[in-house]
Amino acid sequence: MEWNALWSPWTGPGIEHLRLVEDQDSFFVDSVMRGTTRVSYTIHCDRSWNTQNCTIHRHGARSHKIHLRRDDQGHWMNAAHEHIPSLEGCSDISISTTPFTHTLPIRRLSLHSGQSTEILVACITIPTMEVQPVKQRYTCLERSDDSSLYQYKEVDSDFTTEIRVDAQGLVLDYPEKWKRAWDDSFVGIKTAEN
C-alpha cells in the first residue's frame, strides 16, 4: 500500500510532500521539504515501526547529508559504519522540521488512552544538521479508529503541545507548527508494485 500527504507550516513559506509505502516486511518513507531550506529524507522501519535506517539531505550551496543506521541491538552507526556512543538508548529518529517523525513513536508505542511514556530520540536539527539525544514524552489523551490526540513534551524544556493524528498515526494538526494541507490524501492506493 502507498499513501501520500502534504503538510504546510502555520506561518511562513514551505510545504512537505511525504510518501509512505507499506509492504509485507517494512514501512518506507521518502519526503521532500521546501521552505527557507530544502531538505529531503528517507526512513526505513520494520513492521513494528522500529527505525532501521535513515538519510537526511540538506540541499543547496552548503549541501550536507547524514546517514544513520540502527542495528538489531539498538546501536546507532554512521555512513562509515562507526558506532555513535552519544545515541545509545535512542529508540527513534526526530527531525526538527517535519511533523512526520512523531508518527514513529506513536505507531511503535501504540499507547492506550491515559498511558504515557518517556523516550530518548536521535534528534536532527535543521538547518545545522546537528544530531543529539533528546528526551520526549508522549501521553495518549484520547484514541479512536478515526483520529487520536497526544500530548507531546520535550522533557528538558518547557515545550508542550497537543498533536492530533489520523488513523495511520500521521499528524493532522500540530498547533503553531504544521497542518495537513491535503486532507483527503490518505485513501489507500494499491500500487502496481504491490
VEXTI-461595 format. One record per residue (C-alpha): residue number from 1; x, y, z. Coordinates in steps of 0.05 Angstrom, whole numbers, plus 32768, in hexadecimal, padded with zeros to 4 digits. Example, Ala and Ser with C-alpha at 12.3 -4.5 7.8 and 13.67 -1.06 7.14 Angstrom:
<rec num="1" x="80F6" y="7FA6" z="809C"/>
<rec num="2" x="8111" y="7FEB" z="808F"/>
***
This chain:
<rec num="1" x="8000" y="8000" z="8000"/>
<rec num="2" x="8016" y="8047" z="7FF3"/>
<rec num="3" x="7FFF" y="8089" z="8011"/>
<rec num="4" x="8011" y="80D1" z="8002"/>
<rec num="5" x="8009" y="8110" z="802D"/>
<rec num="6" x="8017" y="815A" z="802B"/>
<rec num="7" x="8024" y="8186" z="8068"/>
<rec num="8" x="802D" y="81D1" z="806A"/>
<rec num="9" x="8047" y="81FC" z="80A4"/>
<rec num="10" x="8017" y="8227" z="80CB"/>
<rec num="11" x="8040" y="8264" z="80B8"/>
<rec num="12" x="8075" y="8274" z="8085"/>
<rec num="13" x="8086" y="8251" z="8043"/>
<rec num="14" x="808C" y="8207" z="803C"/>
<rec num="15" x="806E" y="81C4" z="8029"/>
<rec num="16" x="807E" y="817B" z="8037"/>
<rec num="17" x="806B" y="8143" z="8008"/>
<rec num="18" x="8071" y="80FE" z="8028"/>
<rec num="19" x="8068" y="80B8" z="800B"/>
<rec num="20" x="805D" y="807D" z="8039"/>
<rec num="21" x="8062" y="8036" z="801D"/>
<rec num="22" x="804F" y="7FF8" z="8044"/>
<rec num="23" x="8063" y="7FB2" z="802E"/>
<rec num="24" x="8064" y="7F6E" z="804F"/>
<rec num="25" x="80A3" y="7F7B" z="8077"/>
<rec num="26" x="80AA" y="7FC5" z="8081"/>
<rec num="27" x="8096" y="800E" z="807B"/>
<rec num="28" x="80BD" y="803E" z="804F"/>
<rec num="29" x="80B7" y="8089" z="804D"/>
<rec num="30" x="80D4" y="80BC" z="801E"/>
<rec num="31" x="80C5" y="8106" z="8024"/>
<rec num="32" x="80D9" y="814A" z="8009"/>
<rec num="33" x="80D2" y="818A" z="8031"/>
<rec num="34" x="80D7" y="81CD" z="800E"/>
<rec num="35" x="80DB" y="820E" z="8034"/>
<rec num="36" x="8114" y="823B" z="8048"/>
<rec num="37" x="813E" y="81FB" z="8046"/>
<rec num="38" x="8132" y="81C0" z="8016"/>
<rec num="39" x="8138" y="817D" z="8039"/>
<rec num="40" x="8129" y="8136" z="8024"/>
<rec num="41" x="8129" y="80F8" z="804E"/>
<rec num="42" x="811B" y="80AE" z="804C"/>
<rec num="43" x="810B" y="8080" z="8087"/>
<rec num="44" x="8105" y="8035" z="8087"/>
<rec num="45" x="80E1" y="8011" z="80C1"/>
<rec num="46" x="80D0" y="7FC8" z="80CF"/>
<rec num="47" x="8088" y="7FB0" z="80D8"/>
<rec num="48" x="8089" y="7FC7" z="8121"/>
<rec num="49" x="809E" y="800E" z="810D"/>
<rec num="50" x="80E5" y="8006" z="8128"/>
<rec num="51" x="8112" y="8034" z="8101"/>
<rec num="52" x="8147" y="800D" z="80DB"/>
<rec num="53" x="8168" y="8045" z="80B2"/>
<rec num="54" x="815E" y="808C" z="809A"/>
<rec num="55" x="817F" y="80BE" z="806D"/>
<rec num="56" x="8176" y="810A" z="8073"/>
<rec num="57" x="8190" y="8137" z="803B"/>
<rec num="58" x="8193" y="8183" z="8040"/>
<rec num="59" x="8197" y="819D" z="7FF9"/>
<rec num="60" x="81B6" y="81DC" z="7FDD"/>
<rec num="61" x="81F9" y="81FF" z="7FDC"/>
<rec num="62" x="820A" y="81E2" z="8020"/>
<rec num="63" x="81F0" y="819C" z="8011"/>
<rec num="64" x="81F7" y="816A" z="804A"/>
<rec num="65" x="81E0" y="8123" z="8053"/>
<rec num="66" x="81D9" y="80F7" z="8091"/>
<rec num="67" x="81CD" y="80AC" z="8090"/>
<rec num="68" x="81BB" y="8088" z="80D0"/>
<rec num="69" x="81B1" y="803D" z="80D9"/>
<rec num="70" x="8198" y="8017" z="8116"/>
<rec num="71" x="81AC" y="7FCF" z="811F"/>
<rec num="72" x="8185" y="7F96" z="813F"/>
<rec num="73" x="81A3" y="7FA7" z="8183"/>
<rec num="74" x="818D" y="7FEF" z="817F"/>
<rec num="75" x="81D2" y="800D" z="8171"/>
<rec num="76" x="81D5" y="8048" z="8141"/>
<rec num="77" x="820A" y="804E" z="810B"/>
<rec num="78" x="821C" y="8082" z="80D7"/>
<rec num="79" x="8229" y="807A" z="808C"/>
<rec num="80" x="826F" y="8060" z="809A"/>
<rec num="81" x="8251" y="8029" z="80C7"/>
<rec num="82" x="8270" y="804B" z="8104"/>
<rec num="83" x="824B" y="8044" z="8146"/>
<rec num="84" x="822D" y="8085" z="8162"/>
<rec num="85" x="8231" y="807F" z="81AE"/>
<rec num="86" x="820A" y="80BF" z="81BB"/>
<rec num="87" x="81CB" y="809F" z="819D"/>
<rec num="88" x="81CB" y="8062" z="81CA"/>
<rec num="89" x="8185" y="8057" z="81E4"/>
<rec num="90" x="8163" y="807F" z="81AD"/>
<rec num="91" x="8126" y="805A" z="8193"/>
<rec num="92" x="810F" y="8087" z="815A"/>
<rec num="93" x="8123" y="80BE" z="812A"/>
<rec num="94" x="8109" y="8105" z="8131"/>
<rec num="95" x="8114" y="8139" z="80FA"/>
<rec num="96" x="8107" y="8180" z="8113"/>
<rec num="97" x="80E3" y="8199" z="80D5"/>
<rec num="98" x="80B0" y="8162" z="80C7"/>
<rec num="99" x="8071" y="814B" z="80EA"/>
<rec num="100" x="807B" y="8104" z="80CF"/>
<rec num="101" x="80AF" y="80EB" z="8101"/>
<rec num="102" x="807A" y="80EF" z="8138"/>
<rec num="103" x="8059" y="80B5" z="8114"/>
<rec num="104" x="8093" y="8087" z="8124"/>
<rec num="105" x="808B" y="8085" z="8170"/>
<rec num="106" x="803F" y="808C" z="816C"/>
<rec num="107" x="803A" y="804D" z="8140"/>
<rec num="108" x="8072" y="8027" z="8163"/>
<rec num="109" x="8058" y="8034" z="81AA"/>
<rec num="110" x="800E" y="802B" z="8199"/>
<rec num="111" x="7FF9" y="804D" z="81DA"/>
<rec num="112" x="7FB2" y="8046" z="81F5"/>
<rec num="113" x="7F8B" y="8081" z="820F"/>
<rec num="114" x="7FAA" y="809A" z="8250"/>
<rec num="115" x="7FED" y="8077" z="8244"/>
<rec num="116" x="802E" y="809F" z="8242"/>
<rec num="117" x="8076" y="808D" z="8230"/>
<rec num="118" x="80B8" y="80B2" z="8231"/>
<rec num="119" x="80E9" y="80A1" z="81FA"/>
<rec num="120" x="812E" y="80B6" z="81E2"/>
<rec num="121" x="8133" y="80C8" z="8198"/>
<rec num="122" x="816B" y="80D9" z="8167"/>
<rec num="123" x="8158" y="8121" z="8155"/>
<rec num="124" x="8171" y="8141" z="8115"/>
<rec num="125" x="816C" y="818D" z="8117"/>
<rec num="126" x="8161" y="81B0" z="80D4"/>
<rec num="127" x="8185" y="81D7" z="80B7"/>
<rec num="128" x="81C3" y="81CA" z="80E2"/>
<rec num="129" x="81BE" y="817E" z="80D8"/>
<rec num="130" x="81D4" y="8173" z="8120"/>
<rec num="131" x="81C2" y="812F" z="813D"/>
<rec num="132" x="81B7" y="8127" z="8188"/>
<rec num="133" x="818D" y="80FE" z="81B9"/>
<rec num="134" x="814D" y="8120" z="81D1"/>
<rec num="135" x="811B" y="8108" z="8204"/>
<rec num="136" x="80D2" y="8109" z="81EF"/>
<rec num="137" x="8091" y="80F5" z="8211"/>
<rec num="138" x="8052" y="80DE" z="81EE"/>
<rec num="139" x="8010" y="80D9" z="8212"/>
<rec num="140" x="7FD2" y="80BD" z="81EF"/>
<rec num="141" x="7F98" y="80EB" z="8202"/>
<rec num="142" x="7F64" y="80CA" z="81D7"/>
<rec num="143" x="7F64" y="8093" z="81A3"/>
<rec num="144" x="7F32" y="807C" z="816F"/>
<rec num="145" x="7F30" y="8059" z="812C"/>
<rec num="146" x="7F2D" y="809B" z="8106"/>
<rec num="147" x="7F5D" y="80C8" z="812C"/>
<rec num="148" x="7F83" y="80CE" z="816D"/>
<rec num="149" x="7F9E" y="8106" z="8198"/>
<rec num="150" x="7FE2" y="8105" z="81BA"/>
<rec num="151" x="8006" y="8134" z="81E8"/>
<rec num="152" x="804E" y="813D" z="81D2"/>
<rec num="153" x="8082" y="8159" z="8202"/>
<rec num="154" x="80CC" y="8167" z="81F9"/>
<rec num="155" x="80E2" y="8150" z="823E"/>
<rec num="156" x="811E" y="817E" z="8248"/>
<rec num="157" x="80FA" y="81BC" z="8232"/>
<rec num="158" x="80B7" y="81DE" z="823F"/>
<rec num="159" x="809B" y="81CB" z="81FA"/>
<rec num="160" x="8059" y="81A5" z="81FD"/>
<rec num="161" x="8022" y="819F" z="81C8"/>
<rec num="162" x="7FE9" y="8173" z="81B3"/>
<rec num="163" x="7FED" y="814E" z="8170"/>
<rec num="164" x="7FB1" y="8132" z="814B"/>
<rec num="165" x="7FC0" y="80F6" z="811E"/>
<rec num="166" x="7F96" y="80CE" z="80ED"/>
<rec num="167" x="7F8A" y="8083" z="80EC"/>
<rec num="168" x="7FCF" y="8077" z="80CF"/>
<rec num="169" x="7FF0" y="809F" z="8108"/>
<rec num="170" x="8001" y="80D7" z="80D7"/>
<rec num="171" x="7FFB" y="811E" z="80F1"/>
<rec num="172" x="7FBC" y="8144" z="80DF"/>
<rec num="173" x="7FCA" y="8181" z="810A"/>
<rec num="174" x="8008" y="8197" z="8130"/>
<rec num="175" x="7FF3" y="81DB" z="814E"/>
<rec num="176" x="801F" y="8216" z="813B"/>
<rec num="177" x="804C" y="81E8" z="8112"/>
<rec num="178" x="802D" y="81BD" z="80DB"/>
<rec num="179" x="7FE9" y="81AD" z="80BE"/>
<rec num="180" x="7FD2" y="817A" z="808B"/>
<rec num="181" x="7FCC" y="819D" z="8048"/>
<rec num="182" x="7FAC" y="8164" z="8023"/>
<rec num="183" x="7F77" y="8144" z="8050"/>
<rec num="184" x="7F5D" y="810F" z="8020"/>
<rec num="185" x="7FA1" y="80F4" z="800C"/>
<rec num="186" x="7FA1" y="80B8" z="803A"/>
<rec num="187" x="7F74" y="808B" z="8013"/>
<rec num="188" x="7F9B" y="804A" z="800A"/>
<rec num="189" x="7FB3" y="8043" z="7FC2"/>
<rec num="190" x="7FC7" y="7FFF" z="7FAA"/>
<rec num="191" x="8006" y="8009" z="7F82"/>
<rec num="192" x="801C" y="7FE0" z="7F46"/>
<rec num="193" x="8059" y="7FC7" z="7F6C"/>
<rec num="194" x="802D" y="7FAB" z="7FA4"/>
***
